[in-house]
């Protein structure tokens, strides 16, 4: 669309002095084109208008766009929006596998239970029978007894002989799992029982026995013969301390 007759078109960004000069030129051209009735007057008005357009085009071409300005700063943060609506509830997951049943076991703390019986000098010369005993109170049925005999042992005989020292529990040898024993065997004896071959040595008889009920237990040390061998002259606890040690242990 063309601008109305007599209107100045100024390009944006033109200097103020340039705009004033353009405006003055347009006013002069407008004055020259005052209204009239003759044909020459109309021709002069058209010529003046064309001249006005030329002036505007020239000055519009002289206006150049300036450099880009610096970017503006970020504005202040906006306020929080309206909270959203709750989402759709999730579906139940697949059923898991059945777990194992775990049972806790509570065990009472173990209290030490032991006893010692000792003799300064047994000097017991029997070949068959009970030598010494020690009574013990067993606290639990599902436990084991550790027994130890320590003392001097000796064996004499004319020919080959064997003697056996062993433990009993309430009169019976251990069967859980096997008897508790020690032996002395002589392959060649002396011509006479009172010969100089008469060695006494401190020895021990030791082991564990299971399957004994709780309560009082008579623990004893015995001496006897070995199977298929003749008896000799045995001696126990000569001129030295002998002892029986009993201890209850958890299984």
C-alpha positions in Angstrom: 0.0 0.0 0.0 1.3 3.5 -1.0 1.4 6.2 1.7 -1.0 9.1 1.4 0.0 12.1 -0.6 2.3 14.5 1.3 3.3 11.9 3.9 7.0 11.4 4.6 8.3 7.9 5.0 11.3 7.7 7.2 13.3 4.5 7.5 13.8 3.3 11.1 17.1 3.9 12.6 17.9 7.1 10.6 19.6 9.9 12.5 17.4 12.7 13.9 19.2 15.4 11.7 18.6 13.3 8.6 14.9 13.0 9.5 14.6 16.8 10.0 16.2 17.5 6.6 13.8 15.1 4.9 10.8 16.7 6.6 11.9 20.2 5.5 12.2 19.1 1.9 8.8 17.5 2.0 7.3 20.8 3.3 8.9 22.8 0.6 7.6 20.4 -2.0 4.1 20.5 -0.5 4.1 24.3 -0.7 5.1 24.3 -4.3 2.1 22.0 -5.0 -0.6 24.3 -3.8 -4.1 23.6 -5.2 -5.0 25.0 -8.6 -7.4 24.4 -11.5 -5.2 24.5 -14.6 -3.7 21.6 -16.3 -0.3 22.9 -15.8 -1.0 23.1 -12.1 -1.9 19.4 -12.1 1.2 18.5 -14.0 3.3 20.6 -11.5 1.6 18.8 -8.6 2.4 15.4 -10.1 6.0 16.4 -10.8 6.3 17.7 -7.2 5.0 14.4 -5.9 7.4 12.4 -7.9 10.2 14.5 -6.7 9.0 13.9 -3.1 9.2 10.1 -3.7 12.7 10.4 -5.1 13.9 12.4 -2.1 12.4 9.8 0.3 14.0 6.9 -1.6 17.4 8.6 -1.6 17.3 9.2 2.1 15.9 5.8 2.9 18.9 4.3 1.0 21.3 6.4 3.1 20.0 4.9 6.4 22.1 1.8 7.4 21.2 -0.6 10.2 23.4 -0.2 13.2 25.4 -3.0 15.1 23.5 -5.6 17.1 23.1 -4.5 20.8 24.3 -6.6 23.8 22.0 -9.4 24.9 19.7 -8.6 27.7 20.0 -10.2 31.2 17.8 -13.1 32.2 14.6 -12.2 33.9 13.6 -13.1 37.4 12.5 -16.8 37.9 8.8 -17.3 37.7 6.6 -18.5 40.5 5.9 -22.2 40.9 3.2 -23.6 38.8 0.1 -25.4 40.0 0.8 -28.9 41.4 0.0 -31.7 39.0 -2.7 -34.3 39.7 -1.7 -37.7 41.3 -0.7 -40.4 38.9 -2.5 -43.7 38.3 -1.7 -46.3 41.1 0.7 -49.1 39.9 -0.4 -52.7 39.6 0.6 -55.4 42.0 3.7 -57.4 41.0 4.0 -61.1 40.4 3.8 -63.4 43.5 7.3 -64.4 44.8 8.5 -67.8 45.5 7.9 -69.3 48.9 10.9 -68.8 51.3 12.6 -71.3 53.5 11.5 -71.7 57.1 14.4 -70.7 59.3 14.3 -71.7 63.0 16.5 -70.0 65.5 18.2 -72.2 68.1 19.1 -70.8 71.5 21.9 -72.7 73.3 22.8 -71.9 76.8 26.3 -70.9 77.5 28.7 -73.6 78.5 29.9 -73.6 82.0 33.2 -75.5 82.7 32.8 -78.6 84.8 35.8 -80.6 85.9 37.3 -82.4 88.9 40.6 -83.8 90.1 41.3 -86.5 92.6 45.0 -87.0 93.6 47.1 -89.3 95.9 50.6 -88.6 97.1 51.8 -92.2 97.0 49.4 -95.1 96.2 52.0 -97.7 96.2 49.3 -100.2 95.1 50.8 -103.5 94.1 47.7 -105.5 93.1 47.6 -107.3 89.7 43.9 -107.5 89.3 41.2 -105.1 90.6 40.3 -101.5 91.3 43.2 -99.1 92.0 41.5 -95.7 92.6 38.2 -94.0 92.0 36.8 -90.4 91.8 33.1 -89.5 91.9 32.0 -86.9 89.4 28.7 -85.0 88.8 27.8 -84.9 85.1 25.5 -81.9 84.3 24.3 -82.9 80.8 23.4 -86.1 79.1 24.5 -84.9 75.6 28.1 -84.3 76.6 31.3 -86.3 76.8 33.7 -87.0 79.7 37.4 -86.6 79.2 39.3 -88.7 81.8 43.0 -88.9 82.6 45.0 -91.0 84.9 48.7 -90.1 85.5 51.0 -92.1 87.7 53.9 -94.5 88.0 53.4 -97.9 86.4 55.6 -101.0 86.5 55.5 -104.7 85.4 57.7 -107.7 86.2 57.5 -111.3 85.2 59.7 -114.5 84.6 58.6 -114.9 80.9 56.5 -112.8 78.5 53.6 -111.1 80.3 51.1 -108.2 79.8 49.1 -106.0 82.1 46.3 -103.6 81.2 45.2 -100.4 83.0 41.7 -99.1 82.1 38.8 -96.8 83.1 35.3 -97.8 84.2 32.2 -95.6 84.5 29.7 -96.7 87.1 31.4 -100.2 87.0 31.4 -100.6 83.2 34.0 -99.9 80.6 33.4 -97.1 78.1 31.4 -98.2 75.0 31.1 -94.8 73.3 32.9 -95.4 71.2 35.6 -97.8 72.7 37.3 -98.6 76.1 39.9 -96.2 77.5 43.0 -98.2 78.3 46.9 -98.6 78.3 49.1 -101.7 78.5 52.6 -102.7 79.4 54.1 -105.8 77.7 57.3 -107.6 78.5 58.7 -110.0 75.9 61.4 -111.5 78.1 61.2 -111.6 81.8 63.9 -112.0 84.5 64.9 -115.4 86.0 63.3 -114.4 89.3 60.5 -111.9 90.2 62.8 -110.1 92.6 65.5 -109.5 90.0 67.0 -106.1 89.3 64.8 -105.5 86.3 62.3 -103.3 88.1 61.6 -100.1 86.1 58.9 -97.7 87.3 57.8 -95.1 84.8 55.2 -92.3 85.1 52.6 -93.1 82.4 49.1 -91.9 81.5 45.8 -93.4 80.5 43.5 -90.9 78.7 40.4 -90.7 76.5 36.9 -89.4 75.8 33.7 -91.3 76.6 30.3 -90.5 75.3 26.8 -91.8 76.1 26.9 -91.4 79.8 23.8 -90.0 81.5 23.7 -86.9 83.6 24.1 -87.3 87.4 26.7 -88.9 89.7 29.3 -91.0 87.8 31.8 -93.3 89.6 35.0 -93.0 87.6 37.6 -95.7 88.5 41.0 -97.0 87.3 41.5 -100.7 87.2 44.4 -103.1 86.4 43.9 -106.4 84.7 45.3 -108.9 82.2 45.7 -108.6 78.5 43.9 -111.2 76.4 45.9 -114.4 75.5 48.9 -113.3 77.7 49.8 -114.4 81.2 49.6 -112.0 84.1 52.7 -110.4 85.6 53.6 -108.5 88.8 52.1 -105.0 88.4 52.7 -101.9 90.6 50.8 -98.6 90.4 51.7 -95.2 92.0 55.0 -96.1 93.5 56.7 -93.2 95.4 55.0 -90.5 93.4 51.8 -88.5 93.0 49.0 -90.1 91.1 45.9 -88.3 89.9 42.6 -88.7 88.1 41.2 -85.7 86.1 37.6 -85.6 84.9 36.2 -82.9 82.6 32.8 -82.6 81.0 32.9 -81.4 77.4 30.2 -80.3 74.9 29.7 -82.7 71.9 
